[in-house]
Amino acid sequence: MSAPKRQKSAKDVPYELIYWPGNPGRGEFVRLALEEAGADYTDTAHAEKGMDQVLSQIDTENVGDNSNPPPLAPPILRHGDLVISQTSNILLYLGPRLGLVPPAEGEDGDPDALYRINGLALTALDGLCNEVHDTHHPMAASLYYEDQKEESLRKSKDFVKNRLPKFLGYFQRVLEGKASGDGPWLYGGRLTYADLVLFQAIDGVTFAFPKAISAAKTSGNYLYVFRLYDAVKERPKIKEYLASKRRQNYLNGIYRHYPELDLDEENMPQSSGN
């Protein structure tokens, strides 16, 4: 049986982002890629009955269609007759289509760039997104934060003292390396979707742990990381997006600010260990 044909080319069909309204969440990593590229897309977070669209996708009665298995959770991207989920998987699909990875072919083509860039994005999502979520839900996602406050404090201390410096230090090393190229970017001397992922991850951690991020900045150990953050923030389309109503405020999602978990600078080590 031959593979099913795509309805239309990527140039003809707008992207549809399916994500919860009311919080940036993991959908924000996808939004930033779409915004930076100036892509034509819709977003259920701002749509009438957008919540219904999310719930219909993850309903236990949904078994998918002839080509697409049902998604477990948002973010979900629908593009023509394609439906895919998982943040990193969506970005892997969008990166080449939005020009957020170097071209694979041509005289200066880099056919392996996509996998290197995706590795960087996955690392940022692991350490500066998933682990941040676990600081306020270390025991069980089904429990309220109030049911695991003692464990959350222990987890947050470890994150601030050990995990956050580890990942900031790693990206500092990447930016110091030859593969990053010239300028503030992680790979090949040009902006890629990995830079957007790292920007959003740092932005979220700044909301959740402002004291820890302030200490990281003043330490001087991660100058290139925060230079990248500032460079993304000043990208014209990103800057316009961040100032718009399309950018949602942080609430009770992945990145949460609890004053009792916002640890003092003394909980940060004095060296990144690089």
Phi and psi in degrees as a GROMACS rama.xvg file:
@    title "Ramachandran Plot"
@    xaxis  label "Phi"
@    yaxis  label "Psi"
@TYPE xy
-74.2617  155.837  SER-2
-66.8276  144.266  ALA-3
-65.1812  143.904  PRO-4
-84.7588  142.954  LYS-5
-67.7946  142.077  ARG-6
-56.5482  -54.5292  GLN-7
-142.851  168.445  LYS-8
-72.678  164.274  SER-9
-60.3544  -23.7764  ALA-10
-75.1663  -19.8024  LYS-11
-99.7515  -18.2836  ASP-12
-118.058  127.056  VAL-13
-69.5518  151.668  PRO-14
-78.3934  146.355  TYR-15
-121.119  111.79  GLU-16
-92.4667  125.32  LEU-17
-112.206  108.527  ILE-18
-153.585  159.011  TYR-19
-58.3874  141.906  TRP-20
-80.799  156.756  PRO-21
93.6924  1.73812  GLY-22
-164.765  138.009  ASN-23
-58.9633  -51.9576  PRO-24
55.9574  -157.492  GLY-25
-72.5361  -21.0796  ARG-26
-62.3759  -22.2506  GLY-27
-66.1943  -31.3308  GLU-28
-63.6947  -34.9618  PHE-29
-75.9448  -42.5491  VAL-30
-57.1649  -43.4058  ARG-31
-62.0249  -37.6097  LEU-32
-64.7434  -44.5684  ALA-33
-65.1446  -40.2617  LEU-34
-68.6698  -45.2048  GLU-35
-59.5375  -36.6995  GLU-36
-83.3087  -7.68577  ALA-37
64.7112  34.2533  GLY-38
-75.3138  152.781  ALA-39
-82.6885  112.282  ASP-40
-149.871  156.485  TYR-41
-112.594  159.483  THR-42
-141.383  117.714  ASP-43
-64.6719  -18.9437  THR-44
-62.2687  -22.0529  ALA-45
-118.649  12.93  HIS-46
-100.993  148.937  ALA-47
-64.3687  131.949  GLU-48
60.5324  30.0177  LYS-49
-62.8397  -35.6408  GLY-50
-60.8494  -37.6938  MET-51
-62.2639  -36.7051  ASP-52
-66.4809  -38.787  GLN-53
-64.238  -48.8601  VAL-54
-63.5067  -34.9311  LEU-55
-67.5929  -31.5678  SER-56
-71.7055  -35.4582  GLN-57
-103.194  8.77003  ILE-58
-61.0009  140.556  ASP-59
-66.3371  -14.3267  THR-60
-86.0919  -11.3335  GLU-61
-77.9198  119.504  ASN-62
-112.165  13.0813  VAL-63
82.467  -159.967  GLY-64
-134.134  -162.335  ASP-65
-62.6831  -26.0761  ASN-66
-114.772  -28.8516  SER-67
-113.614  122.277  ASN-68
-69.3874  158.115  PRO-69
-69.9849  144.022  PRO-70
-77.1616  151.03  PRO-71
-80.7965  -42.1791  LEU-72
-157.114  157.54  ALA-73
-75.4482  161.269  PRO-74
-73.5584  147.87  PRO-75
-128.083  138.531  ILE-76
-117.632  128.15  LEU-77
-112.928  128.256  ARG-78
-140.21  102.207  HIS-79
65.3493  -124.796  GLY-80
-96.687  9.9964  ASP-81
-96.5366  132.486  LEU-82
-128.368  119.125  VAL-83
-133.333  158.208  ILE-84
-134.324  -177.26  SER-85
77.0143  122.938  GLN-86
-51.9378  -53.5541  THR-87
-65.702  -33.9448  SER-88
-67.3844  -41.6214  ASN-89
-62.7129  -43.241  ILE-90
-68.0327  -34.1155  LEU-91
-61.6941  -36.906  LEU-92
-73.4633  -44.498  TYR-93
-74.8809  -32.9645  LEU-94
-48.4371  -57.1376  GLY-95
-65.9125  -33.7447  PRO-96
-72.8855  -27.8736  ARG-97
-99.0613  2.58873  LEU-98
73.294  27.467  GLY-99
-104.058  18.5577  LEU-100
-141.191  155.607  VAL-101
-61.7542  150.11  PRO-102
-62.3992  143.587  PRO-103
-80.6661  -25.99  ALA-104
-116.569  175.314  GLU-105
99.6843  177.857  GLY-106
-59.7779  -39.7341  GLU-107
-106.997  25.8692  ASP-108
-63.9295  149.191  GLY-109
-129.312  83.8275  ASP-110
-65.2007  -18.5588  PRO-111
-100.065  -1.97282  ASP-112
-59.536  -40.2013  ALA-113
-56.8361  -40.0831  LEU-114
-76.0778  -34.118  TYR-115
-67.04  -43.4937  ARG-116
-65.7109  -40.7949  ILE-117
-65.2234  -35.2796  ASN-118
-61.3541  -40.8835  GLY-119
-64.8103  -42.5723  LEU-120
-63.7915  -43.1174  ALA-121
-61.1891  -39.5536  LEU-122
-64.0102  -43.7682  THR-123
-63.4314  -41.2365  ALA-124
-67.0779  -36.1434  LEU-125
-64.7993  -56.5184  ASP-126
-84.7528  -30.0891  GLY-127
-114.884  9.8768  LEU-128
-131.458  -66.3541  CYS-129
-61.5505  -42.9823  ASN-130
-69.37  -29.6897  GLU-131
-67.5401  -41.9226  VAL-132
-56.469  -39.3541  HIS-133
-72.0773  -14.1784  ASP-134
-68.3736  -30.2273  THR-135
-105.661  -4.5531  HIS-136
-137.47  61.8464  HIS-137
-76.2743  -22.6594  PRO-138
-94.8798  -50.5919  MET-139
-159.745  135.211  ALA-140
-66.694  -22.9983  ALA-141
-79.9723  -13.8695  SER-142
-90.4562  150.995  LEU-143
-71.2038  155.863  TYR-144
-55.1926  -40.7589  TYR-145
-61.5077  -20.2132  GLU-146
-85.1373  -5.39845  ASP-147
-144.07  35.9846  GLN-148
-65.4926  -40.83  LYS-149
-62.9484  -45.2814  GLU-150
-66.8496  -34.4093  GLU-151
-64.4133  -38.979  SER-152
-64.8821  -43.1336  LEU-153
-63.0589  -43.1014  ARG-154
-63.995  -41.6402  LYS-155
-66.2596  -38.609  SER-156
-59.9633  -43.6242  LYS-157
-67.1223  -40.1171  ASP-158
-61.4205  -47.0506  PHE-159
-68.6587  -40.4904  VAL-160
-81.4577  -31.7129  LYS-161
-121.426  -51.1735  ASN-162
-75.5514  -45.362  ARG-163
-60.336  -48.9065  LEU-164
-60.6887  -33.956  PRO-165
-61.3848  -46.8826  LYS-166
-77.5335  -38.1963  PHE-167
-62.3355  -41.1318  LEU-168
-64.0419  -37.962  GLY-169
-62.0892  -47.9762  TYR-170
-69.9271  -27.7739  PHE-171
-62.1805  -41.9787  GLN-172
-65.5213  -39.9796  ARG-173
-58.7771  -45.1187  VAL-174
-71.2426  -23.5157  LEU-175
-81.2294  -15.605  GLU-176
-80.0555  163.316  GLY-177
-68.2197  -31.3347  LYS-178
-66.9299  -20.1424  ALA-179
-71.6905  -23.9995  SER-180
76.5354  -163.696  GLY-181
-81.6426  155.254  ASP-182
88.0694  -169.171  GLY-183
-89.2711  6.2264  PRO-184
-94.1888  161.106  TRP-185
-73.7138  -31.1447  LEU-186
-147.036  131.446  TYR-187
69.2155  15.5381  GLY-188
69.2546  20.6321  GLY-189
-146.152  156.168  ARG-190
-65.9274  134.364  LEU-191
-131.678  174.859  THR-192
-67.8326  -20.2342  TYR-193
-63.6246  -36.2133  ALA-194
-64.2771  -39.2158  ASP-195
-67.5246  -38.4322  LEU-196
-63.704  -46.541  VAL-197
-63.7558  -40.6321  LEU-198
-56.0995  -51.9734  PHE-199
-65.6702  -37.1402  GLN-200
-63.5544  -45.1474  ALA-201
-66.0916  -37.9793  ILE-202
-61.719  -43.1281  ASP-203
-66.0204  -42.0499  GLY-204
-64.6856  -35.3596  VAL-205
-61.6737  -37.934  THR-206
-68.2505  -42.2368  PHE-207
-75.9161  -41.1864  ALA-208
-131.112  66.19  PHE-209
-60.7889  -34.9738  PRO-210
-67.3923  -40.6668  LYS-211
-66.0799  -41.4744  ALA-212
-68.2379  -37.8081  ILE-213
-60.7568  -42.7624  SER-214
-65.0138  -39.0114  ALA-215
-63.1204  -39.959  ALA-216
-64.8806  -48.1478  LYS-217
-71.793  -18.257  THR-218
-65.9665  -26.854  SER-219
77.6552  3.99467  GLY-220
-82.2149  -14.8077  ASN-221
-131.433  41.336  TYR-222
-59.0147  -41.9575  LEU-223
-69.8095  -32.4996  TYR-224
-63.8135  -46.5681  VAL-225
-76.0954  -23.6799  PHE-226
-66.1394  -41.2446  ARG-227
-61.6177  -45.435  LEU-228
-56.0148  -47.413  TYR-229
-66.4007  -36.4251  ASP-230
-66.1716  -41.4709  ALA-231
-64.0203  -41.9636  VAL-232
-61.4349  -26.9921  LYS-233
-95.3367  0.18325  GLU-234
-59.5057  131.691  ARG-235
-52.4183  -47.6049  PRO-236
-72.3098  -35.0176  LYS-237
-68.4691  -42.9132  ILE-238
-60.3259  -42.5627  LYS-239
-64.6827  -41.9133  GLU-240
-63.5275  -45.0191  TYR-241
-62.5951  -28.0271  LEU-242
-88.2095  -4.33299  ALA-243
-94.1028  170.975  SER-244
-75.4657  -10.7945  LYS-245
-68.7085  -27.7454  ARG-246
-79.5654  116.895  ARG-247
-89.7405  154.559  GLN-248
-79.3037  150.784  ASN-249
-70.035  135.789  TYR-250
-134.574  -118.405  LEU-251
-104.773  57.0267  ASN-252
-110.06  -139.349  GLY-253
-61.7069  -47.8072  ILE-254
-99.2338  111.677  TYR-255
-127.163  144.254  ARG-256
-107.792  113.451  HIS-257
-114.254  117.608  TYR-258
-51.7644  -36.3576  PRO-259
-70.7009  -17.0896  GLU-260
-99.0611  -8.90687  LEU-261
-81.5056  86.0759  ASP-262
-73.9987  154.526  LEU-263
-70.4178  163.26  ASP-264
-59.0543  -27.9412  GLU-265
-65.0348  -15.3535  GLU-266
-82.7841  -6.57349  ASN-267
-93.2467  136.941  MET-268
-67.434  156.279  PRO-269
-79.3668  -15.6233  GLN-270
-131.908  147.117  SER-271
-76.0088  -11.4814  SER-272
80.3362  15.2491  GLY-273
